[in-house]
Amino acid sequence: MLRAVRAISLRQAYATWTIIAVNVLWFSVIETTRGFSTLGLVAAGALTPLPTWNEYFSAMFVHIGLVHLGLNMYSLMTLYVVELILGSAAFTTLYLLSGVFGNLVFTWFTPGISAGASGAVFGVFGAALALSFLRILPKSVRNQLLVVLALNLIYDFTQPGIGTAAHIGGLLAGLALGAWFGRNRKKRRLMPVIAVAASVVTGLALVVTLLY
């Protein structure tokens, strides 16, 4: 019974599945066409040391290989409960803003070539942590999240080539937005408008990337 309820709930995470679909589509069509070399990744929208505005958005959808994509999308799928609590509009806003902020922090502190949805996924993770601190999610979930966070940060700081700054930036943005959305779950009138605006800007950024 529990598995059935969980499966039904996961199917209702519409924004989560849409984001996963866009990532998979971008990887399968755009990255495969432009190649997985450094130049190919940059052409597909990866973040560069002196990024154009669209790269802060497009880099969230570029992945360095199938394993990278799979790990990020699986991590996102496991956090679908955040969408069920906050709603699809707030979740979309949270994901996109966390990803952009993570990329901004990466550019500020460790400028280089970077790609991946990790900053955005860390934002969703941060929101889940904020919801647990607000007791919207149970204490047991909070403890599990803290352990996972500690393990992830240890891995980040001990492995070369990891965009730690983007992860931390996304996490901080997710914590702040998750706390705000969690406290104001009943005040959602403007949230669909904000989510649509963020989605339109993101879509425009992807179109600009395609035209380059």
C-alpha positions in Angstrom: 0.0 0.0 0.0 2.8 2.5 0.9 4.5 1.8 -2.4 1.3 2.4 -4.3 0.7 5.7 -2.5 4.3 6.8 -3.1 3.9 5.9 -6.8 0.7 8.0 -7.1 2.3 10.9 -5.4 5.4 10.8 -7.6 3.2 10.8 -10.7 1.6 14.0 -9.4 5.0 15.8 -9.2 4.4 17.4 -12.6 7.1 20.1 -12.4 9.7 17.5 -11.3 8.9 15.3 -14.4 8.9 18.3 -16.7 12.3 19.4 -15.5 13.7 15.9 -15.9 12.2 15.7 -19.4 13.8 19.0 -20.5 17.2 17.9 -19.2 17.0 14.5 -20.9 15.8 16.2 -24.2 18.6 18.8 -24.1 21.2 16.1 -23.5 19.8 13.7 -26.1 19.3 16.3 -28.9 21.5 19.3 -28.3 24.5 17.9 -26.6 24.6 14.8 -28.8 24.6 17.1 -31.8 27.2 19.6 -30.6 29.5 17.0 -29.0 30.8 16.3 -25.5 34.2 18.0 -25.9 34.9 21.2 -24.0 33.9 23.2 -27.1 30.8 21.1 -27.6 29.7 21.6 -24.0 30.2 25.4 -24.3 28.3 25.4 -27.5 25.5 23.5 -25.7 25.3 26.3 -23.0 27.8 25.4 -20.3 29.0 28.2 -18.0 32.2 29.9 -19.1 34.6 32.2 -17.2 33.1 35.3 -18.7 29.5 34.1 -19.2 26.7 35.7 -21.2 23.4 36.1 -19.4 21.9 33.1 -20.9 24.6 30.8 -19.7 23.5 31.2 -16.1 20.2 29.5 -17.1 21.4 27.1 -19.9 24.2 25.6 -17.9 21.6 24.0 -15.6 20.6 21.7 -18.5 24.1 20.8 -19.7 25.6 17.6 -18.4 29.1 16.1 -18.7 28.0 12.6 -19.7 25.2 10.2 -19.1 26.2 9.3 -15.6 26.3 13.0 -14.6 22.8 13.5 -16.0 21.5 10.3 -14.4 22.8 11.1 -10.9 21.3 14.6 -11.0 17.9 13.5 -12.3 17.7 10.7 -9.8 18.6 13.0 -7.0 15.9 15.4 -8.1 13.3 12.7 -8.4 13.9 11.6 -4.8 13.1 15.1 -3.6 9.7 15.2 -5.3 8.0 15.6 -1.9 9.1 19.2 -1.9 6.9 19.9 -4.9 4.0 18.1 -3.3 4.3 20.3 -0.2 5.0 23.7 -1.9 3.1 23.3 -5.1 4.4 23.0 -8.7 4.7 26.8 -9.2 6.8 27.4 -6.1 8.9 24.3 -6.9 9.6 25.5 -10.4 10.6 29.0 -9.1 12.8 27.4 -6.4 14.6 25.1 -8.8 15.4 27.8 -11.4 16.4 30.5 -9.0 18.6 28.2 -7.0 20.3 27.0 -10.1 20.9 30.5 -11.4 22.2 31.7 -8.0 24.5 28.7 -7.7 26.0 29.6 -11.1 26.4 33.2 -10.1 28.3 32.1 -7.0 30.5 29.8 -9.0 31.4 32.6 -11.4 32.2 34.9 -8.5 34.4 32.6 -6.6 35.7 29.9 -9.0 35.2 31.2 -12.6 35.7 28.4 -15.1 33.8 26.1 -17.4 30.9 24.4 -15.5 27.7 22.5 -16.3 25.0 20.6 -14.6 21.8 20.8 -12.6 23.6 20.2 -9.3 23.2 23.8 -8.0 19.5 23.6 -8.7 19.2 20.1 -7.1 21.1 21.4 -4.1 18.5 24.2 -3.9 15.7 21.7 -3.7 17.7 19.8 -1.1 18.1 23.0 0.9 14.3 23.6 0.6 13.6 20.2 2.0 16.0 20.9 4.9 14.2 24.2 5.5 10.9 22.5 5.6 12.2 20.0 8.1 13.4 22.8 10.3 9.9 24.3 10.1 8.6 20.9 11.2 6.6 20.6 8.0 8.7 17.5 7.4 9.4 15.2 10.3 12.5 15.3 12.5 13.7 12.0 11.2 13.8 13.5 7.7 15.9 16.4 9.0 18.4 14.1 10.5 18.7 12.1 7.3 19.1 15.3 5.3 21.9 16.6 7.5 23.8 13.3 7.2 23.4 13.3 3.4 24.4 17.0 3.3 27.6 16.3 5.4 28.6 13.4 3.1 28.0 15.5 0.0 30.1 18.4 1.3 32.9 16.1 2.3 32.9 14.6 -1.1 32.8 18.1 -2.8 35.8 19.4 -0.8 37.9 16.3 -1.3 37.4 15.7 -5.0 38.9 17.9 -7.8 36.8 19.3 -10.5 33.6 19.6 -8.5 31.7 22.8 -8.7 31.5 23.2 -4.9 30.7 26.9 -5.1 27.6 26.3 -7.2 26.5 23.6 -4.8 26.8 25.8 -1.8 25.2 28.8 -3.6 22.2 26.6 -4.7 21.9 25.2 -1.2 21.8 28.6 0.4 19.2 29.9 -2.1 17.1 26.7 -1.5 17.3 27.1 2.3 16.1 30.8 2.0 13.4 30.2 -0.6 12.2 27.0 1.1 11.8 28.8 4.4 10.0 31.6 2.7 7.7 29.4 0.7 7.1 27.1 3.7 6.0 29.9 5.9 3.7 31.3 3.2 2.2 28.2 1.6 -1.3 29.7 1.7 -0.2 32.9 0.0 0.2 31.6 -3.6 -1.6 34.1 -5.7 1.5 35.6 -7.3 3.5 32.3 -7.4 2.1 31.1 -10.7 3.0 34.4 -12.3 6.5 34.3 -10.9 7.0 30.7 -12.0 5.8 31.5 -15.6 8.1 34.5 -15.8 11.1 32.4 -14.6 10.2 29.7 -17.1 9.9 32.1 -19.9 13.3 33.7 -19.2 14.8 30.2 -19.0 13.2 29.2 -22.2 14.5 32.4 -23.9 18.0 31.6 -22.6 17.8 28.2 -24.2 16.6 29.6 -27.5 19.5 32.1 -27.4 21.9 29.3 -26.8 20.5 27.4 -29.8 21.0 30.4 -32.0 24.7 30.8 -31.2 
